[in-house]
Amino acid sequence: MSMNKNTVLGYATLIMIIMGVILIGLGAFRYDDVAGWGFATVGIGFFAIAWVFNALKGRV
């Protein structure tokens, strides 16, 4: 199976979304102090990067 750039960006987007959901879940349900805000913020950052990867698909 040959993976071109679009396939790699698609898998990277999927992994980033999964990690973002995990991090936001950790921040929401595991940590009740300031660390929870940090985890949730990093999770939202992962979503932003996944959005950029998705926007780049087809352009590279």
C-alpha distance matrix in Angstrom:
0.0 3.8 6.4 9.6 13.0 13.6 10.7 12.0 15.5 15.0 14.0 16.9 19.2 18.6 19.3 22.3 23.7 23.5 25.2 27.7 28.7 29.1 31.2 33.3 33.8 35.0 37.3 38.7 39.2 39.3 41.3 44.5 45.7 44.6 41.4 40.2 40.6 38.6 35.6 35.8 36.0 33.0 31.1 32.2 31.1 27.6 27.7 28.9 26.1 23.6 25.5 25.2 21.5 21.3 23.8 21.9 18.8 19.0 21.6 19.8
3.8 0.0 3.8 6.4 10.0 11.2 9.1 10.2 13.6 13.8 13.4 15.7 18.1 18.3 19.0 21.6 23.3 23.6 25.0 27.3 28.7 29.4 31.1 33.2 34.1 35.2 37.3 38.8 39.6 39.7 41.4 44.6 45.5 44.1 41.0 39.9 40.0 37.8 35.2 35.3 35.1 32.0 30.4 31.3 29.8 26.5 26.7 27.5 24.5 22.2 23.9 23.2 19.5 19.6 21.7 19.4 16.5 16.4 18.6 16.5
6.4 3.8 0.0 3.8 6.7 7.9 5.7 6.4 9.8 10.3 10.1 12.2 14.6 15.1 15.9 18.1 19.9 20.6 21.9 23.9 25.6 26.4 27.9 29.9 31.1 32.2 34.0 35.7 36.7 36.8 38.4 41.4 42.3 40.8 37.7 36.6 36.6 34.4 31.8 31.9 31.5 28.5 27.0 27.7 26.1 22.9 23.1 23.7 20.7 18.5 20.3 19.5 15.7 16.0 18.2 15.9 13.2 13.6 15.7 13.6
9.6 6.4 3.8 0.0 3.8 5.6 5.4 6.4 8.8 10.1 11.0 12.5 14.4 15.7 16.9 18.5 20.3 21.6 22.8 24.4 26.3 27.4 28.7 30.4 32.0 33.2 34.7 36.3 37.7 38.0 39.3 42.1 42.8 41.0 38.2 37.1 36.7 34.5 32.2 32.0 31.3 28.4 27.1 27.3 25.5 22.6 22.6 22.7 19.7 17.7 18.9 17.7 14.1 14.4 15.9 13.2 10.6 10.5 12.3 10.2
13.0 10.0 6.7 3.8 0.0 3.8 5.5 5.1 6.1 8.5 10.0 10.4 12.1 14.2 15.3 16.2 18.2 20.0 20.9 22.1 24.3 25.7 26.5 28.2 30.0 31.2 32.4 34.2 35.8 36.1 37.1 39.8 40.3 38.3 35.6 34.6 33.9 31.7 29.7 29.4 28.4 25.6 24.4 24.4 22.4 19.7 19.8 19.4 16.4 14.8 15.9 14.2 10.8 11.5 12.8 9.8 7.8 8.3 9.5 7.1
13.6 11.2 7.9 5.6 3.8 0.0 3.8 5.5 5.1 6.0 8.7 9.7 10.3 12.3 14.2 15.1 16.4 18.4 19.8 20.7 22.6 24.4 25.4 26.7 28.5 30.1 31.2 32.6 34.3 35.0 36.1 38.7 39.4 37.6 35.0 33.7 32.9 31.1 28.9 28.1 27.3 24.9 23.3 23.0 21.5 18.8 18.1 18.0 15.5 13.2 13.8 12.9 9.5 9.0 10.6 8.5 5.3 6.2 8.7 7.9
10.7 9.1 5.7 5.4 5.5 3.8 0.0 3.8 5.4 5.0 6.2 8.5 9.8 10.6 12.4 14.1 15.4 16.7 18.4 19.8 21.3 22.8 24.3 25.8 27.1 28.7 30.2 31.6 32.9 33.4 35.0 37.7 38.6 37.1 34.3 32.9 32.6 30.7 28.2 27.7 27.4 24.7 22.8 23.1 21.9 18.7 18.3 18.9 16.3 13.7 15.1 14.7 11.1 10.7 13.2 11.5 8.5 9.8 12.5 11.4
12.0 10.2 6.4 6.4 5.1 5.5 3.8 0.0 3.8 5.4 5.2 6.1 8.5 9.9 10.6 12.1 14.2 15.4 16.4 18.1 20.1 21.1 22.2 24.1 25.7 26.8 28.3 30.0 31.4 31.6 32.9 35.7 36.4 34.7 31.8 30.7 30.4 28.3 25.9 25.7 25.2 22.3 20.8 21.4 19.7 16.5 16.8 17.4 14.3 12.2 14.3 13.5 9.7 10.6 13.2 11.2 9.2 11.3 13.0 11.2
15.5 13.6 9.8 8.8 6.1 5.1 5.4 3.8 0.0 3.8 5.5 4.9 6.0 8.6 9.8 10.3 12.1 14.2 15.1 16.0 18.3 19.8 20.6 22.1 24.0 25.4 26.5 28.1 29.8 30.3 31.3 33.9 34.5 32.7 30.1 28.8 28.1 26.1 24.0 23.4 22.7 20.0 18.5 18.5 16.9 14.0 13.8 14.0 11.1 8.9 10.6 9.8 6.0 6.9 9.5 7.8 6.3 9.3 10.8 9.7
15.0 13.8 10.3 10.1 8.5 6.0 5.0 5.4 3.8 0.0 3.8 5.4 5.1 6.3 8.7 9.9 10.7 12.5 14.3 15.3 16.8 18.6 20.0 21.2 22.7 24.4 25.8 27.0 28.5 29.3 30.7 33.3 34.2 32.8 30.2 28.5 28.0 26.5 23.9 23.1 22.8 20.4 18.3 18.4 17.5 14.3 13.5 14.5 12.3 9.1 10.6 11.1 7.7 6.9 10.2 9.8 7.4 10.3 12.7 12.4
14.0 13.4 10.1 11.0 10.0 8.7 6.2 5.2 5.5 3.8 0.0 3.8 5.4 5.1 6.2 8.5 9.9 10.6 12.3 14.1 15.5 16.6 18.3 20.0 21.1 22.5 24.3 25.7 26.8 27.3 28.9 31.7 32.8 31.5 28.6 27.1 27.1 25.3 22.5 22.2 22.3 19.5 17.4 18.2 17.4 13.8 13.8 15.4 12.9 10.0 12.5 13.2 9.7 9.9 13.4 12.8 10.9 13.8 15.9 15.0
16.9 15.7 12.2 12.5 10.4 9.7 8.5 6.1 4.9 5.4 3.8 0.0 3.8 5.5 5.2 6.1 8.6 9.9 10.5 12.0 14.3 15.3 16.2 18.1 19.8 20.9 22.3 24.0 25.5 25.7 26.9 29.7 30.4 28.8 25.9 24.7 24.4 22.4 19.9 19.7 19.4 16.4 14.8 15.6 14.2 10.8 11.3 12.5 9.7 7.4 10.5 10.7 7.4 8.9 12.2 11.4 10.7 14.1 15.4 14.2
19.2 18.1 14.6 14.4 12.1 10.3 9.8 8.5 6.0 5.1 5.4 3.8 0.0 3.8 5.5 5.1 6.2 8.7 9.9 10.4 12.4 14.3 15.2 16.4 18.2 19.9 20.9 22.3 24.0 24.8 25.9 28.4 29.2 27.7 25.1 23.5 23.0 21.4 18.9 18.0 17.7 15.4 13.2 13.4 12.5 9.2 8.6 10.0 8.0 4.7 7.4 8.6 6.0 6.3 9.9 10.3 9.7 13.4 14.9 14.7
18.6 18.3 15.1 15.7 14.2 12.3 10.6 9.9 8.6 6.3 5.1 5.5 3.8 0.0 3.8 5.5 5.2 6.3 8.7 9.8 10.8 12.5 14.3 15.5 16.6 18.5 20.1 21.1 22.4 23.2 24.9 27.5 28.8 27.7 25.0 23.1 23.1 21.7 18.8 18.0 18.5 16.2 13.4 14.2 14.2 10.6 10.0 12.4 11.0 7.6 10.2 12.2 9.7 9.3 13.1 13.8 12.6 16.0 18.0 17.9
19.3 19.0 15.9 16.9 15.3 14.2 12.4 10.6 9.8 8.7 6.2 5.2 5.5 3.8 0.0 3.8 5.5 5.1 6.1 8.5 10.0 10.6 12.2 14.2 15.3 16.4 18.3 19.9 20.9 21.1 22.7 25.7 26.8 25.7 22.7 21.1 21.4 19.7 16.6 16.6 17.2 14.3 12.0 13.7 13.3 9.5 10.2 12.8 10.9 8.4 11.9 13.4 11.0 11.8 15.4 15.6 14.9 18.4 20.0 19.2
22.3 21.6 18.1 18.5 16.2 15.1 14.1 12.1 10.3 9.9 8.5 6.1 5.1 5.5 3.8 0.0 3.8 5.5 5.1 6.0 8.6 9.8 10.4 12.1 14.0 15.1 16.3 18.0 19.7 20.0 21.1 23.7 24.5 23.0 20.3 18.8 18.6 16.8 14.1 13.7 13.8 11.1 8.9 10.2 9.5 5.7 6.7 9.2 7.5 5.6 9.2 10.8 9.3 10.6 13.7 14.3 14.5 18.2 19.3 18.8
23.7 23.3 19.9 20.3 18.2 16.4 15.4 14.2 12.1 10.7 9.9 8.6 6.2 5.2 5.5 3.8 0.0 3.8 5.5 5.0 6.2 8.6 9.9 10.5 12.1 14.2 15.3 16.3 18.0 19.0 20.4 22.7 23.9 22.8 20.4 18.2 18.0 17.0 14.1 12.9 13.6 11.7 8.6 9.4 10.1 6.8 5.8 9.3 9.1 6.4 8.9 11.7 10.8 10.7 14.0 15.5 15.3 19.0 20.4 20.6
23.5 23.6 20.6 21.6 20.0 18.4 16.7 15.4 14.2 12.5 10.6 9.9 8.7 6.3 5.1 5.5 3.8 0.0 3.8 5.4 5.2 6.3 8.7 10.0 10.6 12.4 14.3 15.3 16.2 17.0 18.9 21.6 23.2 22.5 19.8 17.6 18.2 17.2 13.8 13.2 14.8 12.7 9.5 11.4 12.5 9.1 9.1 12.7 12.3 9.9 12.7 15.3 14.0 14.1 17.5 18.8 18.3 21.8 23.5 23.3
25.2 25.0 21.9 22.8 20.9 19.8 18.4 16.4 15.1 14.3 12.3 10.5 9.9 8.7 6.1 5.1 5.5 3.8 0.0 3.8 5.4 5.0 6.1 8.5 9.7 10.4 12.2 14.1 15.1 15.2 16.6 19.6 20.7 19.8 16.8 15.1 15.7 14.2 10.8 11.0 12.3 9.7 7.1 10.0 10.4 7.2 8.8 12.0 11.3 10.1 13.3 15.3 14.4 15.4 18.5 19.4 19.5 23.3 24.4 23.9
27.7 27.3 23.9 24.4 22.1 20.7 19.8 18.1 16.0 15.3 14.1 12.0 10.4 9.8 8.5 6.0 5.0 5.4 3.8 0.0 3.8 5.4 5.1 6.1 8.4 9.8 10.5 12.1 14.0 14.7 15.6 18.0 19.0 17.9 15.4 13.3 13.3 12.2 9.1 8.2 9.3 7.5 4.0 6.4 7.7 5.2 5.9 9.4 9.8 9.0 11.5 13.9 13.9 14.6 17.3 18.8 19.4 23.2 24.0 24.0
28.7 28.7 25.6 26.3 24.3 22.6 21.3 20.1 18.3 16.8 15.5 14.3 12.4 10.8 10.0 8.6 6.2 5.2 5.4 3.8 0.0 3.8 5.5 5.2 6.0 8.5 9.9 10.4 11.8 13.1 14.8 17.0 18.8 18.3 16.0 13.3 13.8 13.7 10.3 8.9 11.2 10.3 6.6 8.6 10.9 8.8 8.5 12.2 13.2 11.7 13.8 16.7 16.5 16.6 19.5 21.3 21.5 25.1 26.4 26.6
29.1 29.4 26.4 27.4 25.7 24.4 22.8 21.1 19.8 18.6 16.6 15.3 14.3 12.5 10.6 9.8 8.6 6.3 5.0 5.4 3.8 0.0 3.8 5.6 5.0 6.1 8.6 9.8 10.3 10.7 12.7 15.6 17.4 17.2 14.4 12.1 13.5 13.0 9.2 9.2 11.9 10.5 7.6 10.7 12.5 10.4 11.3 14.8 15.2 14.1 16.7 19.2 18.7 19.3 22.3 23.7 23.8 27.5 28.8 28.6
31.2 31.1 27.9 28.7 26.5 25.4 24.3 22.2 20.6 20.0 18.3 16.2 15.2 14.3 12.2 10.4 9.9 8.7 6.1 5.1 5.5 3.8 0.0 3.8 5.3 5.0 6.2 8.6 10.0 9.9 10.7 13.5 14.6 14.0 11.1 9.1 10.2 9.2 5.5 6.0 8.6 7.1 5.0 8.5 10.1 8.9 10.5 13.5 14.0 13.9 16.4 18.6 18.7 19.7 22.3 23.7 24.4 28.2 28.9 28.7
33.3 33.2 29.9 30.4 28.2 26.7 25.8 24.1 22.1 21.2 20.0 18.1 16.4 15.5 14.2 12.1 10.5 10.0 8.5 6.1 5.2 5.6 3.8 0.0 3.8 5.4 5.0 6.0 8.5 9.7 10.4 12.3 13.7 13.2 11.2 8.2 8.8 9.2 6.1 4.3 7.6 7.8 5.2 7.4 10.2 9.8 10.2 13.1 14.7 14.5 16.2 18.9 19.5 20.0 22.3 24.3 25.1 28.8 29.6 29.8
33.8 34.1 31.1 32.0 30.0 28.5 27.1 25.7 24.0 22.7 21.1 19.8 18.2 16.6 15.3 14.0 12.1 10.6 9.7 8.4 6.0 5.0 5.3 3.8 0.0 3.8 5.4 5.1 5.8 7.5 9.4 11.6 13.9 14.4 12.3 9.1 10.9 11.7 8.5 7.5 11.2 11.3 8.7 11.1 13.9 13.0 13.2 16.5 17.9 17.2 19.1 21.9 22.1 22.4 25.0 27.0 27.3 31.0 32.1 32.3
35.0 35.2 32.2 33.2 31.2 30.1 28.7 26.8 25.4 24.4 22.5 20.9 19.9 18.5 16.4 15.1 14.2 12.4 10.4 9.8 8.5 6.1 5.0 5.4 3.8 0.0 3.8 5.5 5.5 4.9 6.6 9.6 11.6 12.2 9.6 7.0 9.7 10.0 6.7 7.5 11.0 10.8 9.3 12.3 14.5 13.8 15.0 18.0 18.9 18.8 21.0 23.4 23.6 24.4 27.0 28.6 29.2 32.9 33.8 33.6
37.3 37.3 34.0 34.7 32.4 31.2 30.2 28.3 26.5 25.8 24.3 22.3 20.9 20.1 18.3 16.3 15.3 14.3 12.2 10.5 9.9 8.6 6.2 5.0 5.4 3.8 0.0 3.8 5.9 6.0 5.5 7.5 8.9 9.1 7.1 3.7 6.1 7.2 4.8 5.0 8.5 9.4 8.6 10.9 13.3 13.6 14.7 17.1 18.6 19.0 20.8 23.1 23.8 24.7 26.9 28.7 29.7 33.4 34.0 34.0
38.7 38.8 35.7 36.3 34.2 32.6 31.6 30.0 28.1 27.0 25.7 24.0 22.3 21.1 19.9 18.0 16.3 15.3 14.1 12.1 10.4 9.8 8.6 6.0 5.1 5.5 3.8 0.0 3.8 6.2 6.7 7.3 9.9 10.9 10.0 6.2 8.0 10.3 8.4 7.1 10.8 12.3 10.8 12.4 15.4 15.7 15.9 18.6 20.5 20.5 21.8 24.6 25.4 25.8 28.0 30.1 30.9 34.6 35.4 35.8
39.2 39.6 36.7 37.7 35.8 34.3 32.9 31.4 29.8 28.5 26.8 25.5 24.0 22.4 20.9 19.7 18.0 16.2 15.1 14.0 11.8 10.3 10.0 8.5 5.8 5.5 5.9 3.8 0.0 3.8 6.1 7.3 10.7 12.7 11.4 8.2 11.0 12.9 10.6 10.3 14.1 15.0 13.4 15.6 18.4 18.2 18.6 21.6 23.2 22.8 24.5 27.3 27.8 28.1 30.6 32.6 33.1 36.8 37.8 38.0
39.3 39.7 36.8 38.0 36.1 35.0 33.4 31.6 30.3 29.3 27.3 25.7 24.8 23.2 21.1 20.0 19.0 17.0 15.2 14.7 13.1 10.7 9.9 9.7 7.5 4.9 6.0 6.2 3.8 0.0 3.8 6.6 9.4 11.5 9.5 7.4 11.0 12.1 9.9 10.9 14.4 14.8 13.9 16.6 18.8 18.6 19.7 22.6 23.7 23.7 25.8 28.2 28.5 29.3 31.8 33.5 34.1 37.8 38.7 38.5
41.3 41.4 38.4 39.3 37.1 36.1 35.0 32.9 31.3 30.7 28.9 26.9 25.9 24.9 22.7 21.1 20.4 18.9 16.6 15.6 14.8 12.7 10.7 10.4 9.4 6.6 5.5 6.7 6.1 3.8 0.0 3.8 5.8 7.8 6.3 4.7 8.5 9.7 8.6 10.0 13.0 13.8 13.8 16.2 18.2 18.6 20.0 22.4 23.7 24.2 26.2 28.3 29.0 30.1 32.3 33.9 34.9 38.7 39.2 39.0
44.5 44.6 41.4 42.1 39.8 38.7 37.7 35.7 33.9 33.3 31.7 29.7 28.4 27.5 25.7 23.7 22.7 21.6 19.6 18.0 17.0 15.6 13.5 12.3 11.6 9.6 7.5 7.3 7.3 6.6 3.8 0.0 3.8 7.0 7.4 5.8 8.5 10.9 10.8 11.3 14.0 15.7 15.8 17.5 19.8 20.8 21.8 23.9 25.6 26.3 27.9 30.1 31.1 32.0 34.0 35.9 37.1 40.8 41.2 41.3
45.7 45.5 42.3 42.8 40.3 39.4 38.6 36.4 34.5 34.2 32.8 30.4 29.2 28.8 26.8 24.5 23.9 23.2 20.7 19.0 18.8 17.4 14.6 13.7 13.9 11.6 8.9 9.9 10.7 9.4 5.8 3.8 0.0 3.8 5.5 5.8 7.5 9.5 10.6 11.7 13.4 15.2 16.2 17.7 19.5 20.9 22.3 23.9 25.6 26.8 28.3 30.1 31.4 32.6 34.3 36.0 37.6 41.3 41.4 41.3
44.6 44.1 40.8 41.0 38.3 37.6 37.1 34.7 32.7 32.8 31.5 28.8 27.7 27.7 25.7 23.0 22.8 22.5 19.8 17.9 18.3 17.2 14.0 13.2 14.4 12.2 9.1 10.9 12.7 11.5 7.8 7.0 3.8 0.0 3.8 5.3 5.3 6.7 9.0 10.2 10.9 12.8 14.5 15.7 17.0 18.9 20.5 21.5 23.2 24.8 26.2 27.7 29.2 30.7 32.1 33.7 35.5 39.2 39.0 38.9
41.4 41.0 37.7 38.2 35.6 35.0 34.3 31.8 30.1 30.2 28.6 25.9 25.1 25.0 22.7 20.3 20.4 19.8 16.8 15.4 16.0 14.4 11.1 11.2 12.3 9.6 7.1 10.0 11.4 9.5 6.3 7.4 5.5 3.8 0.0 3.8 5.4 5.0 6.3 8.7 9.8 10.7 12.4 14.3 15.3 16.6 18.7 20.1 21.2 22.7 24.5 26.0 27.1 28.7 30.5 31.8 33.4 37.1 37.1 36.7
40.2 39.9 36.6 37.1 34.6 33.7 32.9 30.7 28.8 28.5 27.1 24.7 23.5 23.1 21.1 18.8 18.2 17.6 15.1 13.3 13.3 12.1 9.1 8.2 9.1 7.0 3.7 6.2 8.2 7.4 4.7 5.8 5.8 5.3 3.8 0.0 3.8 5.3 5.2 6.2 8.5 10.0 10.5 12.4 14.2 15.3 16.7 18.6 20.1 21.1 22.8 24.7 25.8 27.0 28.9 30.5 31.9 35.6 35.9 35.8
40.6 40.0 36.6 36.7 33.9 32.9 32.6 30.4 28.1 28.0 27.1 24.4 23.0 23.1 21.4 18.6 18.0 18.2 15.7 13.3 13.8 13.5 10.2 8.8 10.9 9.7 6.1 8.0 11.0 11.0 8.5 8.5 7.5 5.3 5.4 3.8 0.0 3.8 5.5 5.1 6.0 8.6 9.8 10.5 12.3 14.2 15.4 16.6 18.5 19.9 21.1 22.8 24.4 25.7 27.1 28.9 30.6 34.3 34.2 34.4
38.6 37.8 34.4 34.5 31.7 31.1 30.7 28.3 26.1 26.5 25.3 22.4 21.4 21.7 19.7 16.8 17.0 17.2 14.2 12.2 13.7 13.0 9.2 9.2 11.7 10.0 7.2 10.3 12.9 12.1 9.7 10.9 9.5 6.7 5.0 5.3 3.8 0.0 3.8 5.5 5.1 6.2 8.5 9.9 10.5 12.4 14.4 15.3 16.6 18.4 20.0 21.3 22.6 24.4 25.8 27.2 29.0 32.7 32.4 32.2
35.6 35.2 31.8 32.2 29.7 28.9 28.2 25.9 24.0 23.9 22.5 19.9 18.9 18.8 16.6 14.1 14.1 13.8 10.8 9.1 10.3 9.2 5.5 6.1 8.5 6.7 4.8 8.4 10.6 9.9 8.6 10.8 10.6 9.0 6.3 5.2 5.5 3.8 0.0 3.8 5.5 5.2 6.1 8.7 9.8 10.6 12.6 14.4 15.4 16.5 18.5 20.2 21.0 22.6 24.5 25.8 27.3 31.0 31.2 30.9
35.8 35.3 31.9 32.0 29.4 28.1 27.7 25.7 23.4 23.1 22.2 19.7 18.0 18.0 16.6 13.7 12.9 13.2 11.0 8.2 8.9 9.2 6.0 4.3 7.5 7.5 5.0 7.1 10.3 10.9 10.0 11.3 11.7 10.2 8.7 6.2 5.1 5.5 3.8 0.0 3.8 5.5 5.0 6.3 8.6 9.8 10.7 12.6 14.4 15.3 16.7 18.8 20.0 21.0 22.8 24.6 26.0 29.7 30.0 30.2
36.0 35.1 31.5 31.3 28.4 27.3 27.4 25.2 22.7 22.8 22.3 19.4 17.7 18.5 17.2 13.8 13.6 14.8 12.3 9.3 11.2 11.9 8.6 7.6 11.2 11.0 8.5 10.8 14.1 14.4 13.0 14.0 13.4 10.9 9.8 8.5 6.0 5.1 5.5 3.8 0.0 3.8 5.3 5.1 6.3 8.7 9.9 10.6 12.5 14.3 15.3 16.9 18.6 20.0 21.2 22.9 24.8 28.4 28.2 28.4
33.0 32.0 28.5 28.4 25.6 24.9 24.7 22.3 20.0 20.4 19.5 16.4 15.4 16.2 14.3 11.1 11.7 12.7 9.7 7.5 10.3 10.5 7.1 7.8 11.3 10.8 9.4 12.3 15.0 14.8 13.8 15.7 15.2 12.8 10.7 10.0 8.6 6.2 5.2 5.5 3.8 0.0 3.8 5.4 4.9 6.3 8.7 9.7 10.5 12.3 14.2 15.3 16.5 18.3 19.9 21.1 22.9 26.6 26.4 26.1
31.1 30.4 27.0 27.1 24.4 23.3 22.8 20.8 18.5 18.3 17.4 14.8 13.2 13.4 12.0 8.9 8.6 9.5 7.1 4.0 6.6 7.6 5.0 5.2 8.7 9.3 8.6 10.8 13.4 13.9 13.8 15.8 16.2 14.5 12.4 10.5 9.8 8.5 6.1 5.0 5.3 3.8 0.0 3.8 5.3 5.0 6.5 8.8 10.0 10.6 12.5 14.5 15.3 16.5 18.6 20.1 21.4 25.1 25.5 25.5
32.2 31.3 27.7 27.3 24.4 23.0 23.1 21.4 18.5 18.4 18.2 15.6 13.4 14.2 13.7 10.2 9.4 11.4 10.0 6.4 8.6 10.7 8.5 7.4 11.1 12.3 10.9 12.4 15.6 16.6 16.2 17.5 17.7 15.7 14.3 12.4 10.5 9.9 8.7 6.3 5.1 5.4 3.8 0.0 3.8 5.3 5.0 6.4 8.8 9.8 10.6 12.7 14.3 15.2 16.6 18.7 20.3 23.9 24.0 24.5
31.1 29.8 26.1 25.5 22.4 21.5 21.9 19.7 16.9 17.5 17.4 14.2 12.5 14.2 13.3 9.5 10.1 12.5 10.4 7.7 10.9 12.5 10.1 10.2 13.9 14.5 13.3 15.4 18.4 18.8 18.2 19.8 19.5 17.0 15.3 14.2 12.3 10.5 9.8 8.6 6.3 4.9 5.3 3.8 0.0 3.8 5.3 5.0 6.3 8.6 9.7 10.7 12.5 14.2 15.3 16.7 18.8 22.4 22.0 22.1
27.6 26.5 22.9 22.6 19.7 18.8 18.7 16.5 14.0 14.3 13.8 10.8 9.2 10.6 9.5 5.7 6.8 9.1 7.2 5.2 8.8 10.4 8.9 9.8 13.0 13.8 13.6 15.7 18.2 18.6 18.6 20.8 20.9 18.9 16.6 15.3 14.2 12.4 10.6 9.8 8.7 6.3 5.0 5.3 3.8 0.0 3.8 5.4 5.2 6.1 8.6 9.9 10.5 12.2 14.2 15.3 16.7 20.5 20.6 20.5
27.7 26.7 23.1 22.6 19.8 18.1 18.3 16.8 13.8 13.5 13.8 11.3 8.6 10.0 10.2 6.7 5.8 9.1 8.8 5.9 8.5 11.3 10.5 10.2 13.2 15.0 14.7 15.9 18.6 19.7 20.0 21.8 22.3 20.5 18.7 16.7 15.4 14.4 12.6 10.7 9.9 8.7 6.5 5.0 5.3 3.8 0.0 3.8 5.5 5.0 6.1 8.7 9.8 10.4 12.3 14.3 15.5 19.1 19.6 20.1
28.9 27.5 23.7 22.7 19.4 18.0 18.9 17.4 14.0 14.5 15.4 12.5 10.0 12.4 12.8 9.2 9.3 12.7 12.0 9.4 12.2 14.8 13.5 13.1 16.5 18.0 17.1 18.6 21.6 22.6 22.4 23.9 23.9 21.5 20.1 18.6 16.6 15.3 14.4 12.6 10.6 9.7 8.8 6.4 5.0 5.4 3.8 0.0 3.8 5.4 5.0 6.4 8.8 9.9 10.6 12.5 14.6 18.1 17.8 18.5
26.1 24.5 20.7 19.7 16.4 15.5 16.3 14.3 11.1 12.3 12.9 9.7 8.0 11.0 10.9 7.5 9.1 12.3 11.3 9.8 13.2 15.2 14.0 14.7 17.9 18.9 18.6 20.5 23.2 23.7 23.7 25.6 25.6 23.2 21.2 20.1 18.5 16.6 15.4 14.4 12.5 10.5 10.0 8.8 6.3 5.2 5.5 3.8 0.0 3.8 5.3 5.0 6.2 8.6 9.8 10.6 12.7 16.2 15.9 15.9
23.6 22.2 18.5 17.7 14.8 13.2 13.7 12.2 8.9 9.1 10.0 7.4 4.7 7.6 8.4 5.6 6.4 9.9 10.1 9.0 11.7 14.1 13.9 14.5 17.2 18.8 19.0 20.5 22.8 23.7 24.2 26.3 26.8 24.8 22.7 21.1 19.9 18.4 16.5 15.3 14.3 12.3 10.6 9.8 8.6 6.1 5.0 5.4 3.8 0.0 3.8 5.4 5.0 6.1 8.6 9.8 10.8 14.5 15.1 15.3
25.5 23.9 20.3 18.9 15.9 13.8 15.1 14.3 10.6 10.6 12.5 10.5 7.4 10.2 11.9 9.2 8.9 12.7 13.3 11.5 13.8 16.7 16.4 16.2 19.1 21.0 20.8 21.8 24.5 25.8 26.2 27.9 28.3 26.2 24.5 22.8 21.1 20.0 18.5 16.7 15.3 14.2 12.5 10.6 9.7 8.6 6.1 5.0 5.3 3.8 0.0 3.8 5.4 5.1 6.2 8.7 10.1 13.5 13.8 15.0
25.2 23.2 19.5 17.7 14.2 12.9 14.7 13.5 9.8 11.1 13.2 10.7 8.6 12.2 13.4 10.8 11.7 15.3 15.3 13.9 16.7 19.2 18.6 18.9 21.9 23.4 23.1 24.6 27.3 28.2 28.3 30.1 30.1 27.7 26.0 24.7 22.8 21.3 20.2 18.8 16.9 15.3 14.5 12.7 10.7 9.9 8.7 6.4 5.0 5.4 3.8 0.0 3.8 5.4 5.0 6.2 8.8 12.0 11.4 12.2
21.5 19.5 15.7 14.1 10.8 9.5 11.1 9.7 6.0 7.7 9.7 7.4 6.0 9.7 11.0 9.3 10.8 14.0 14.4 13.9 16.5 18.7 18.7 19.5 22.1 23.6 23.8 25.4 27.8 28.5 29.0 31.1 31.4 29.2 27.1 25.8 24.4 22.6 21.0 20.0 18.6 16.5 15.3 14.3 12.5 10.5 9.8 8.8 6.2 5.0 5.4 3.8 0.0 3.8 5.4 5.1 6.5 10.1 10.3 10.4
21.3 19.6 16.0 14.4 11.5 9.0 10.7 10.6 6.9 6.9 9.9 8.9 6.3 9.3 11.8 10.6 10.7 14.1 15.4 14.6 16.6 19.3 19.7 20.0 22.4 24.4 24.7 25.8 28.1 29.3 30.1 32.0 32.6 30.7 28.7 27.0 25.7 24.4 22.6 21.0 20.0 18.3 16.5 15.2 14.2 12.2 10.4 9.9 8.6 6.1 5.1 5.4 3.8 0.0 3.8 5.4 5.3 8.9 10.0 11.2
23.8 21.7 18.2 15.9 12.8 10.6 13.2 13.2 9.5 10.2 13.4 12.2 9.9 13.1 15.4 13.7 14.0 17.5 18.5 17.3 19.5 22.3 22.3 22.3 25.0 27.0 26.9 28.0 30.6 31.8 32.3 34.0 34.3 32.1 30.5 28.9 27.1 25.8 24.5 22.8 21.2 19.9 18.6 16.6 15.3 14.2 12.3 10.6 9.8 8.6 6.2 5.0 5.4 3.8 0.0 3.8 5.5 8.0 8.1 10.1
21.9 19.4 15.9 13.2 9.8 8.5 11.5 11.2 7.8 9.8 12.8 11.4 10.3 13.8 15.6 14.3 15.5 18.8 19.4 18.8 21.3 23.7 23.7 24.3 27.0 28.6 28.7 30.1 32.6 33.5 33.9 35.9 36.0 33.7 31.8 30.5 28.9 27.2 25.8 24.6 22.9 21.1 20.1 18.7 16.7 15.3 14.3 12.5 10.6 9.8 8.7 6.2 5.1 5.4 3.8 0.0 3.8 6.2 5.4 6.5
18.8 16.5 13.2 10.6 7.8 5.3 8.5 9.2 6.3 7.4 10.9 10.7 9.7 12.6 14.9 14.5 15.3 18.3 19.5 19.4 21.5 23.8 24.4 25.1 27.3 29.2 29.7 30.9 33.1 34.1 34.9 37.1 37.6 35.5 33.4 31.9 30.6 29.0 27.3 26.0 24.8 22.9 21.4 20.3 18.8 16.7 15.5 14.6 12.7 10.8 10.1 8.8 6.5 5.3 5.5 3.8 0.0 3.8 5.6 6.7
19.0 16.4 13.6 10.5 8.3 6.2 9.8 11.3 9.3 10.3 13.8 14.1 13.4 16.0 18.4 18.2 19.0 21.8 23.3 23.2 25.1 27.5 28.2 28.8 31.0 32.9 33.4 34.6 36.8 37.8 38.7 40.8 41.3 39.2 37.1 35.6 34.3 32.7 31.0 29.7 28.4 26.6 25.1 23.9 22.4 20.5 19.1 18.1 16.2 14.5 13.5 12.0 10.1 8.9 8.0 6.2 3.8 0.0 3.8 5.8
21.6 18.6 15.7 12.3 9.5 8.7 12.5 13.0 10.8 12.7 15.9 15.4 14.9 18.0 20.0 19.3 20.4 23.5 24.4 24.0 26.4 28.8 28.9 29.6 32.1 33.8 34.0 35.4 37.8 38.7 39.2 41.2 41.4 39.0 37.1 35.9 34.2 32.4 31.2 30.0 28.2 26.4 25.5 24.0 22.0 20.6 19.6 17.8 15.9 15.1 13.8 11.4 10.3 10.0 8.1 5.4 5.6 3.8 0.0 3.8
19.8 16.5 13.6 10.2 7.1 7.9 11.4 11.2 9.7 12.4 15.0 14.2 14.7 17.9 19.2 18.8 20.6 23.3 23.9 24.0 26.6 28.6 28.7 29.8 32.3 33.6 34.0 35.8 38.0 38.5 39.0 41.3 41.3 38.9 36.7 35.8 34.4 32.2 30.9 30.2 28.4 26.1 25.5 24.5 22.1 20.5 20.1 18.5 15.9 15.3 15.0 12.2 10.4 11.2 10.1 6.5 6.7 5.8 3.8 0.0
